[in-house]
């Protein structure tokens, strides 16, 4: 198990099986695997998770799955076959946590829904991620992360006034759903540890709900004021303070300047040579935000980005260049935080990727492998962990079930 590969992190000994492909469900599993959980990623024989072919490739080797599948065990299993479903139920019985992203009808058909999982393993925590949630009238409809983003309110708020709504440049809805799913699993496991009568838990998460939850003010503002916040570019429809935008420097860099307190806005006014007393209160700052924005735009445009950032720092104005991946790779703070690690990959040799985040100082997580080859861990999981005999394994392999 994970302990044999370092035993790092907060979750050694936690057993997870995921019948989940692409992004959201596997992201939840990744967060657990990074902290030492034994995560078994179940894939279709021959083809595997569609994520294996997603994104850019080097010399024909796709790169995304090297990160998305890291720290996990890959097994192959044909769930369309009755014998494959029997093995799946043995994995459910073995696991502490079960992650599923199949449609509701298919879950019932394959007995991987809550009723079946709870019958097979009464103490199991089931994380079920779907497009519209298991209790809605659209429980059996397909869904992807961008659909969830659109329904959440996030996309309506993103973009510039008069322009089209804009999705973020990565799998935002899927990734945040995975993150919230991992949080929910740990909340359930805490109760399991504290409650001797714990009777399992079913976590039912729709793809639009995590981002919807994170925009804390949108529903109450509509309910109490009748306001529907609109797109405001980088200034935000509802901002914590009067200064927030992105400005272009004389040498072509983009710099984000932001504020969240009265003092931080006064720092901007002082830097721009504006009378601080005219920006003393929240109302004054709100009323003067266009003046501040115009002043910053002109001030940044007259200077190179290095000079801007140095002067911002001296004035205690919070700002940053907008980073590219190349900037991240070269940044000293990322290096000081050891947020980029190098790990050997069987296909590519040494590769760099994100370190385990968040960081625990007493028992940190670790990355001990990149995404595994399809079915690489069949024997370990099925023979060593589940106890399938040699003859049974041979028969399943011969029939193409695994």
DRENPASE-10135 format. One record per residue (C-alpha): residue number from 1; x, z, y. Coordinates in nm, 3 decimals. Layout:
<sites>
+------+---------+---------+---------+
| resi |    east |      up |   north |
+------+---------+---------+---------+
|  NUM |       X |       Z |       Y |
...
+------+---------+---------+---------+
</sites>
This chain:
<sites>
+------+---------+---------+---------+
| resi |    east |      up |   north |
+------+---------+---------+---------+
|    1 |   0.000 |   0.000 |   0.000 |
|    2 |   0.101 |   0.006 |   0.365 |
|    3 |   0.313 |   0.315 |   0.308 |
|    4 |   0.550 |   0.111 |   0.094 |
|    5 |   0.612 |  -0.115 |   0.394 |
|    6 |   0.687 |   0.158 |   0.645 |
|    7 |   0.383 |   0.388 |   0.646 |
|    8 |   0.368 |   0.360 |   1.023 |
|    9 |   0.084 |   0.426 |   1.263 |
|   10 |  -0.223 |   0.643 |   1.269 |
|   11 |  -0.411 |   0.497 |   0.970 |
|   12 |  -0.193 |   0.490 |   0.657 |
|   13 |  -0.412 |   0.519 |   0.350 |
|   14 |  -0.721 |   0.372 |   0.517 |
|   15 |  -0.857 |   0.092 |   0.297 |
|   16 |  -1.031 |  -0.202 |   0.462 |
|   17 |  -1.174 |  -0.523 |   0.319 |
|   18 |  -1.287 |  -0.803 |   0.548 |
|   19 |  -1.522 |  -1.081 |   0.447 |
|   20 |  -1.472 |  -1.224 |   0.792 |
|   21 |  -1.308 |  -1.537 |   0.925 |
|   22 |  -1.184 |  -1.686 |   1.252 |
|   23 |  -1.162 |  -1.429 |   1.536 |
|   24 |  -1.402 |  -1.138 |   1.594 |
|   25 |  -1.409 |  -0.964 |   1.255 |
|   26 |  -1.042 |  -1.031 |   1.178 |
|   27 |  -0.948 |  -0.897 |   1.523 |
|   28 |  -1.113 |  -0.565 |   1.434 |
|   29 |  -0.916 |  -0.564 |   1.109 |
|   30 |  -0.596 |  -0.650 |   1.295 |
|   31 |  -0.629 |  -0.348 |   1.521 |
|   32 |  -0.661 |  -0.127 |   1.211 |
|   33 |  -0.380 |  -0.305 |   1.025 |
|   34 |  -0.142 |  -0.260 |   1.318 |
|   35 |  -0.187 |   0.114 |   1.278 |
|   36 |  -0.106 |   0.115 |   0.908 |
|   37 |  -0.440 |   0.054 |   0.738 |
|   38 |  -0.438 |  -0.150 |   0.416 |
|   39 |  -0.646 |  -0.452 |   0.519 |
|   40 |  -0.747 |  -0.707 |   0.255 |
|   41 |  -0.847 |  -1.042 |   0.407 |
|   42 |  -1.072 |  -1.231 |   0.163 |
|   43 |  -1.045 |  -1.610 |   0.184 |
|   44 |  -1.189 |  -1.912 |   0.007 |
|   45 |  -0.962 |  -2.056 |  -0.265 |
|   46 |  -0.790 |  -2.375 |  -0.159 |
|   47 |  -0.901 |  -2.382 |   0.205 |
|   48 |  -0.876 |  -2.025 |   0.329 |
|   49 |  -0.978 |  -1.895 |   0.669 |
|   50 |  -1.044 |  -2.172 |   0.923 |
|   51 |  -0.818 |  -1.976 |   1.158 |
|   52 |  -0.521 |  -2.090 |   0.950 |
|   53 |  -0.551 |  -2.436 |   1.105 |
|   54 |  -0.642 |  -2.336 |   1.460 |
|   55 |  -0.426 |  -2.370 |   1.768 |
|   56 |  -0.083 |  -2.523 |   1.822 |
|   57 |   0.160 |  -2.594 |   1.540 |
|   58 |   0.537 |  -2.629 |   1.503 |
|   59 |   0.664 |  -2.877 |   1.244 |
|   60 |   0.317 |  -2.876 |   1.092 |
|   61 |   0.300 |  -2.496 |   1.070 |
|   62 |   0.006 |  -2.350 |   1.268 |
|   63 |   0.113 |  -2.059 |   1.488 |
|   64 |  -0.205 |  -1.867 |   1.571 |
|   65 |  -0.263 |  -1.725 |   1.222 |
|   66 |   0.091 |  -1.590 |   1.212 |
|   67 |  -0.031 |  -1.331 |   1.463 |
|   68 |  -0.401 |  -1.313 |   1.370 |
|   69 |  -0.323 |  -1.248 |   1.002 |
|   70 |  -0.025 |  -1.018 |   1.050 |
|   71 |  -0.001 |  -0.691 |   0.858 |
|   72 |  -0.280 |  -0.798 |   0.621 |
|   73 |  -0.307 |  -0.881 |   0.253 |
|   74 |  -0.449 |  -1.225 |   0.171 |
|   75 |  -0.655 |  -1.271 |  -0.142 |
|   76 |  -0.860 |  -1.570 |  -0.251 |
|   77 |  -1.210 |  -1.530 |  -0.391 |
|   78 |  -1.498 |  -1.772 |  -0.445 |
|   79 |  -1.807 |  -1.581 |  -0.335 |
|   80 |  -2.031 |  -1.868 |  -0.448 |
|   81 |  -1.942 |  -1.774 |  -0.806 |
|   82 |  -2.112 |  -1.476 |  -0.970 |
|   83 |  -1.780 |  -1.353 |  -1.106 |
|   84 |  -1.633 |  -1.376 |  -0.755 |
|   85 |  -1.919 |  -1.168 |  -0.616 |
|   86 |  -1.855 |  -0.908 |  -0.886 |
|   87 |  -1.493 |  -0.882 |  -0.773 |
|   88 |  -1.615 |  -0.860 |  -0.412 |
|   89 |  -1.830 |  -0.561 |  -0.507 |
|   90 |  -1.525 |  -0.398 |  -0.666 |
|   91 |  -1.343 |  -0.446 |  -0.336 |
|   92 |  -1.637 |  -0.282 |  -0.157 |
|   93 |  -1.620 |   0.012 |  -0.398 |
|   94 |  -1.244 |   0.043 |  -0.331 |
|   95 |  -1.267 |   0.028 |   0.048 |
|   96 |  -1.333 |   0.286 |   0.316 |
|   97 |  -1.433 |   0.014 |   0.563 |
|   98 |  -1.605 |  -0.320 |   0.502 |
|   99 |  -1.605 |  -0.589 |   0.775 |
|  100 |  -1.847 |  -0.881 |   0.747 |
|  101 |  -1.932 |  -1.177 |   0.971 |
|  102 |  -2.146 |  -1.383 |   0.735 |
|  103 |  -2.504 |  -1.470 |   0.828 |
|  104 |  -2.771 |  -1.216 |   0.738 |
|  105 |  -2.928 |  -1.432 |   0.468 |
|  106 |  -2.596 |  -1.498 |   0.299 |
|  107 |  -2.507 |  -1.128 |   0.311 |
|  108 |  -2.830 |  -1.043 |   0.130 |
|  109 |  -2.778 |  -1.322 |  -0.121 |
|  110 |  -2.426 |  -1.208 |  -0.202 |
|  111 |  -2.512 |  -0.835 |  -0.184 |
|  112 |  -2.277 |  -0.766 |   0.102 |
|  113 |  -2.550 |  -0.644 |   0.339 |
|  114 |  -2.593 |  -0.278 |   0.437 |
|  115 |  -2.831 |  -0.190 |   0.154 |
|  116 |  -2.598 |  -0.330 |  -0.110 |
|  117 |  -2.276 |  -0.195 |   0.041 |
|  118 |  -2.432 |   0.150 |   0.076 |
|  119 |  -2.551 |   0.140 |  -0.286 |
|  120 |  -2.209 |   0.033 |  -0.415 |
|  121 |  -2.012 |   0.274 |  -0.194 |
|  122 |  -2.227 |   0.541 |  -0.022 |
|  123 |  -1.936 |   0.663 |   0.193 |
|  124 |  -1.834 |   0.319 |   0.321 |
|  125 |  -1.842 |   0.222 |   0.688 |
|  126 |  -1.982 |  -0.130 |   0.730 |
|  127 |  -1.896 |  -0.326 |   1.044 |
|  128 |  -2.132 |  -0.622 |   1.068 |
|  129 |  -2.065 |  -0.871 |   1.348 |
|  130 |  -2.313 |  -1.151 |   1.414 |
|  131 |  -2.426 |  -1.377 |   1.693 |
|  132 |  -2.747 |  -1.195 |   1.778 |
|  133 |  -2.742 |  -0.867 |   1.584 |
|  134 |  -2.898 |  -0.780 |   1.250 |
|  135 |  -3.219 |  -0.639 |   1.401 |
|  136 |  -3.310 |  -0.934 |   1.628 |
|  137 |  -3.547 |  -1.220 |   1.554 |
|  138 |  -3.239 |  -1.447 |   1.551 |
|  139 |  -3.047 |  -1.240 |   1.298 |
|  140 |  -2.978 |  -1.543 |   1.078 |
|  141 |  -2.872 |  -1.780 |   1.356 |
|  142 |  -2.504 |  -1.881 |   1.381 |
|  143 |  -2.299 |  -1.763 |   1.676 |
|  144 |  -1.953 |  -1.798 |   1.825 |
|  145 |  -1.769 |  -1.599 |   2.090 |
|  146 |  -1.830 |  -1.842 |   2.377 |
|  147 |  -2.203 |  -1.811 |   2.315 |
|  148 |  -2.163 |  -1.434 |   2.336 |
|  149 |  -1.971 |  -1.467 |   2.662 |
|  150 |  -2.247 |  -1.685 |   2.808 |
|  151 |  -2.520 |  -1.438 |   2.711 |
|  152 |  -2.326 |  -1.131 |   2.831 |
|  153 |  -2.337 |  -1.211 |   3.204 |
|  154 |  -1.959 |  -1.255 |   3.224 |
|  155 |  -1.960 |  -1.634 |   3.254 |
|  156 |  -2.229 |  -1.635 |   3.522 |
|  157 |  -2.004 |  -1.413 |   3.732 |
|  158 |  -1.685 |  -1.613 |   3.674 |
|  159 |  -1.594 |  -1.903 |   3.901 |
|  160 |  -1.622 |  -1.988 |   4.269 |
|  161 |  -1.937 |  -2.000 |   4.484 |
|  162 |  -2.111 |  -2.333 |   4.444 |
|  163 |  -1.897 |  -2.421 |   4.144 |
|  164 |  -1.978 |  -2.414 |   3.773 |
|  165 |  -1.960 |  -2.095 |   3.567 |
|  166 |  -1.621 |  -2.062 |   3.397 |
|  167 |  -1.522 |  -1.921 |   3.059 |
|  168 |  -1.190 |  -1.739 |   3.036 |
|  169 |  -0.902 |  -1.931 |   2.878 |
|  170 |  -0.901 |  -1.754 |   2.541 |
|  171 |  -1.147 |  -1.621 |   2.282 |
|  172 |  -1.267 |  -1.350 |   2.518 |
|  173 |  -1.602 |  -1.268 |   2.357 |
|  174 |  -1.462 |  -1.267 |   2.004 |
|  175 |  -1.157 |  -1.061 |   2.095 |
|  176 |  -1.348 |  -0.793 |   2.287 |
|  177 |  -1.604 |  -0.774 |   2.005 |
|  178 |  -1.322 |  -0.715 |   1.759 |
|  179 |  -1.173 |  -0.448 |   1.979 |
|  180 |  -1.507 |  -0.269 |   2.019 |
|  181 |  -1.566 |  -0.306 |   1.646 |
|  182 |  -1.239 |  -0.127 |   1.571 |
|  183 |  -1.335 |   0.149 |   1.816 |
|  184 |  -1.672 |   0.185 |   1.644 |
|  185 |  -1.511 |   0.205 |   1.300 |
|  186 |  -1.282 |   0.486 |   1.415 |
|  187 |  -1.577 |   0.672 |   1.568 |
|  188 |  -1.758 |   0.654 |   1.233 |
|  189 |  -1.447 |   0.764 |   1.044 |
|  190 |  -1.413 |   1.065 |   1.274 |
|  191 |  -1.766 |   1.170 |   1.181 |
|  192 |  -1.689 |   1.108 |   0.814 |
|  193 |  -1.392 |   1.343 |   0.837 |
|  194 |  -1.596 |   1.613 |   1.009 |
|  195 |  -1.927 |   1.588 |   0.822 |
|  196 |  -1.933 |   1.684 |   0.452 |
|  197 |  -2.275 |   1.520 |   0.424 |
|  198 |  -2.157 |   1.186 |   0.563 |
|  199 |  -2.375 |   0.915 |   0.415 |
|  200 |  -2.191 |   0.603 |   0.523 |
|  201 |  -2.247 |   0.412 |   0.847 |
|  202 |  -2.372 |   0.069 |   0.944 |
|  203 |  -2.224 |  -0.065 |   1.268 |
|  204 |  -2.437 |  -0.359 |   1.384 |
|  205 |  -2.263 |  -0.551 |   1.665 |
|  206 |  -2.381 |  -0.873 |   1.832 |
|  207 |  -2.124 |  -1.101 |   1.993 |
|  208 |  -2.272 |  -1.069 |   2.343 |
|  209 |  -2.299 |  -0.690 |   2.348 |
|  210 |  -1.938 |  -0.570 |   2.409 |
|  211 |  -1.885 |  -0.777 |   2.726 |
|  212 |  -2.240 |  -0.697 |   2.838 |
|  213 |  -2.156 |  -0.326 |   2.805 |
|  214 |  -1.833 |  -0.361 |   3.002 |
|  215 |  -2.007 |  -0.497 |   3.314 |
|  216 |  -2.138 |  -0.154 |   3.395 |
|  217 |  -2.326 |  -0.238 |   3.713 |
|  218 |  -2.513 |  -0.560 |   3.640 |
|  219 |  -2.832 |  -0.418 |   3.487 |
|  220 |  -2.873 |  -0.119 |   3.717 |
|  221 |  -2.811 |  -0.336 |   4.026 |
|  222 |  -3.082 |  -0.577 |   3.915 |
|  223 |  -3.317 |  -0.296 |   3.816 |
|  224 |  -3.285 |  -0.093 |   4.134 |
|  225 |  -3.207 |  -0.358 |   4.397 |
|  226 |  -3.340 |  -0.680 |   4.249 |
|  227 |  -2.994 |  -0.829 |   4.301 |
|  228 |  -2.845 |  -1.088 |   4.069 |
|  229 |  -2.470 |  -1.086 |   4.145 |
|  230 |  -2.329 |  -1.436 |   4.186 |
|  231 |  -1.989 |  -1.601 |   4.148 |
|  232 |  -1.740 |  -1.496 |   4.414 |
|  233 |  -1.417 |  -1.649 |   4.291 |
|  234 |  -1.133 |  -1.400 |   4.259 |
|  235 |  -1.296 |  -1.162 |   4.506 |
|  236 |  -1.552 |  -1.046 |   4.245 |
|  237 |  -1.926 |  -1.010 |   4.293 |
|  238 |  -1.891 |  -0.632 |   4.285 |
|  239 |  -1.540 |  -0.520 |   4.376 |
|  240 |  -1.404 |  -0.162 |   4.382 |
|  241 |  -1.272 |  -0.208 |   4.736 |
|  242 |  -1.245 |  -0.463 |   5.015 |
|  243 |  -0.927 |  -0.645 |   4.911 |
|  244 |  -0.907 |  -0.851 |   4.597 |
|  245 |  -0.810 |  -1.217 |   4.581 |
|  246 |  -0.539 |  -1.458 |   4.480 |
|  247 |  -0.315 |  -1.622 |   4.740 |
|  248 |  -0.058 |  -1.903 |   4.725 |
|  249 |   0.292 |  -1.840 |   4.854 |
|  250 |   0.513 |  -2.080 |   5.047 |
|  251 |   0.702 |  -2.168 |   4.728 |
|  252 |   0.387 |  -2.241 |   4.530 |
|  253 |   0.338 |  -1.920 |   4.331 |
|  254 |  -0.001 |  -1.752 |   4.304 |
|  255 |  -0.011 |  -1.382 |   4.387 |
|  256 |  -0.300 |  -1.145 |   4.318 |
|  257 |  -0.348 |  -0.867 |   4.573 |
|  258 |  -0.591 |  -0.590 |   4.491 |
|  259 |  -0.721 |  -0.257 |   4.614 |
|  260 |  -0.941 |   0.018 |   4.477 |
|  261 |  -0.920 |   0.300 |   4.733 |
|  262 |  -0.958 |   0.348 |   5.108 |
|  263 |  -0.586 |   0.415 |   5.138 |
|  264 |  -0.487 |   0.098 |   4.955 |
|  265 |  -0.694 |  -0.112 |   5.196 |
|  266 |  -0.540 |   0.065 |   5.496 |
|  267 |  -0.196 |  -0.021 |   5.353 |
|  268 |  -0.294 |  -0.388 |   5.366 |
|  269 |  -0.418 |  -0.358 |   5.724 |
|  270 |  -0.091 |  -0.190 |   5.827 |
|  271 |   0.115 |  -0.462 |   5.658 |
|  272 |  -0.079 |  -0.731 |   5.842 |
|  273 |  -0.037 |  -0.553 |   6.176 |
|  274 |  -0.409 |  -0.478 |   6.209 |
|  275 |  -0.529 |  -0.149 |   6.366 |
|  276 |  -0.571 |   0.101 |   6.083 |
|  277 |  -0.846 |   0.286 |   6.267 |
|  278 |  -1.063 |  -0.025 |   6.236 |
|  279 |  -1.046 |   0.009 |   5.856 |
|  280 |  -1.089 |   0.386 |   5.820 |
|  281 |  -1.419 |   0.398 |   5.632 |
|  282 |  -1.571 |   0.212 |   5.341 |
|  283 |  -1.823 |   0.045 |   5.572 |
|  284 |  -1.552 |  -0.067 |   5.813 |
|  285 |  -1.345 |  -0.202 |   5.527 |
|  286 |  -1.641 |  -0.385 |   5.376 |
|  287 |  -1.737 |  -0.538 |   5.709 |
|  288 |  -1.375 |  -0.642 |   5.772 |
|  289 |  -1.302 |  -0.789 |   5.430 |
|  290 |  -1.304 |  -1.153 |   5.551 |
|  291 |  -1.058 |  -1.061 |   5.825 |
|  292 |  -0.830 |  -0.899 |   5.569 |
|  293 |  -0.865 |  -1.191 |   5.328 |
|  294 |  -0.783 |  -1.451 |   5.595 |
|  295 |  -0.490 |  -1.243 |   5.716 |
|  296 |  -0.348 |  -1.212 |   5.366 |
|  297 |  -0.389 |  -1.579 |   5.296 |
|  298 |  -0.191 |  -1.672 |   5.607 |
|  299 |   0.067 |  -1.396 |   5.552 |
|  300 |   0.140 |  -1.495 |   5.191 |
|  301 |   0.144 |  -1.868 |   5.272 |
|  302 |   0.424 |  -1.811 |   5.526 |
|  303 |   0.660 |  -1.647 |   5.273 |
|  304 |   0.814 |  -1.705 |   4.934 |
|  305 |   0.673 |  -1.505 |   4.645 |
|  306 |   0.985 |  -1.287 |   4.604 |
|  307 |   0.973 |  -1.182 |   4.970 |
|  308 |   0.598 |  -1.120 |   4.949 |
|  309 |   0.631 |  -0.895 |   4.646 |
|  310 |   0.922 |  -0.702 |   4.800 |
|  311 |   0.726 |  -0.635 |   5.121 |
|  312 |   0.410 |  -0.553 |   4.927 |
|  313 |   0.608 |  -0.296 |   4.729 |
|  314 |   0.753 |  -0.137 |   5.041 |
|  315 |   0.404 |  -0.110 |   5.190 |
|  316 |   0.253 |   0.027 |   4.865 |
|  317 |   0.023 |  -0.271 |   4.838 |
|  318 |  -0.058 |  -0.349 |   4.475 |
|  319 |   0.020 |  -0.712 |   4.395 |
|  320 |   0.157 |  -0.934 |   4.120 |
|  321 |   0.248 |  -1.292 |   4.063 |
|  322 |   0.003 |  -1.458 |   3.824 |
|  323 |   0.206 |  -1.468 |   3.503 |
|  324 |   0.243 |  -1.755 |   3.259 |
|  325 |   0.358 |  -1.703 |   2.902 |
|  326 |   0.710 |  -1.797 |   3.018 |
|  327 |   0.692 |  -1.529 |   3.287 |
|  328 |   0.585 |  -1.272 |   3.029 |
|  329 |   0.876 |  -1.363 |   2.801 |
|  330 |   1.125 |  -1.320 |   3.088 |
|  331 |   0.972 |  -1.014 |   3.259 |
|  332 |   1.186 |  -0.696 |   3.263 |
|  333 |   0.886 |  -0.461 |   3.244 |
|  334 |   0.759 |  -0.627 |   2.926 |
|  335 |   1.112 |  -0.591 |   2.790 |
|  336 |   1.138 |  -0.225 |   2.893 |
|  337 |   0.805 |  -0.156 |   2.725 |
|  338 |   0.923 |  -0.343 |   2.412 |
|  339 |   0.592 |  -0.529 |   2.421 |
|  340 |   0.745 |  -0.844 |   2.271 |
|  341 |   0.890 |  -0.810 |   1.923 |
|  342 |   1.076 |  -1.044 |   1.691 |
|  343 |   0.980 |  -1.063 |   1.324 |
|  344 |   1.094 |  -1.292 |   1.044 |
|  345 |   0.844 |  -1.546 |   0.912 |
|  346 |   0.878 |  -1.727 |   0.581 |
|  347 |   0.800 |  -2.067 |   0.736 |
|  348 |   0.945 |  -2.042 |   1.087 |
|  349 |   1.223 |  -1.785 |   1.070 |
|  350 |   1.239 |  -1.535 |   1.360 |
|  351 |   0.926 |  -1.550 |   1.579 |
|  352 |   0.825 |  -1.349 |   1.882 |
|  353 |   0.479 |  -1.202 |   1.931 |
|  354 |   0.299 |  -0.904 |   2.083 |
|  355 |   0.408 |  -0.560 |   1.969 |
|  356 |   0.154 |  -0.308 |   1.841 |
|  357 |  -0.069 |  -0.201 |   2.128 |
|  358 |  -0.166 |   0.070 |   2.213 |
|  359 |   0.160 |   0.257 |   2.174 |
|  360 |   0.172 |   0.590 |   1.992 |
|  361 |   0.493 |   0.782 |   2.049 |
|  362 |   0.471 |   1.029 |   1.761 |
|  363 |   0.368 |   0.787 |   1.486 |
|  364 |   0.382 |   0.433 |   1.622 |
|  365 |   0.234 |   0.137 |   1.443 |
|  366 |   0.455 |  -0.151 |   1.336 |
|  367 |   0.442 |  -0.518 |   1.250 |
|  368 |   0.583 |  -0.557 |   0.900 |
|  369 |   0.475 |  -0.914 |   0.825 |
|  370 |   0.336 |  -1.223 |   0.991 |
|  371 |   0.016 |  -1.380 |   0.862 |
|  372 |   0.058 |  -1.416 |   0.484 |
|  373 |   0.031 |  -1.730 |   0.275 |
|  374 |  -0.313 |  -1.799 |   0.131 |
|  375 |  -0.368 |  -1.576 |  -0.171 |
|  376 |  -0.020 |  -1.426 |  -0.145 |
|  377 |  -0.149 |  -1.080 |  -0.242 |
|  378 |  -0.389 |  -1.171 |  -0.523 |
|  379 |  -0.190 |  -0.994 |  -0.792 |
|  380 |  -0.114 |  -0.685 |  -0.583 |
|  381 |  -0.474 |  -0.631 |  -0.478 |
|  382 |  -0.658 |  -0.737 |  -0.792 |
|  383 |  -0.420 |  -0.605 |  -1.057 |
|  384 |  -0.242 |  -0.312 |  -0.892 |
|  385 |  -0.513 |  -0.183 |  -0.658 |
|  386 |  -0.839 |  -0.278 |  -0.834 |
|  387 |  -0.708 |  -0.257 |  -1.190 |
|  388 |  -0.818 |  -0.599 |  -1.315 |
|  389 |  -0.653 |  -0.673 |  -1.649 |
|  390 |  -0.422 |  -0.963 |  -1.724 |
|  391 |  -0.684 |  -1.150 |  -1.929 |
|  392 |  -0.950 |  -1.110 |  -1.661 |
|  393 |  -0.710 |  -1.227 |  -1.390 |
|  394 |  -0.604 |  -1.526 |  -1.597 |
|  395 |  -0.965 |  -1.623 |  -1.660 |
|  396 |  -1.057 |  -1.596 |  -1.290 |
|  397 |  -0.755 |  -1.809 |  -1.197 |
|  398 |  -0.832 |  -2.068 |  -1.463 |
|  399 |  -1.190 |  -2.101 |  -1.334 |
|  400 |  -1.079 |  -2.123 |  -0.971 |
|  401 |  -1.262 |  -1.804 |  -0.871 |
|  402 |  -0.941 |  -1.665 |  -0.724 |
+------+---------+---------+---------+
</sites>
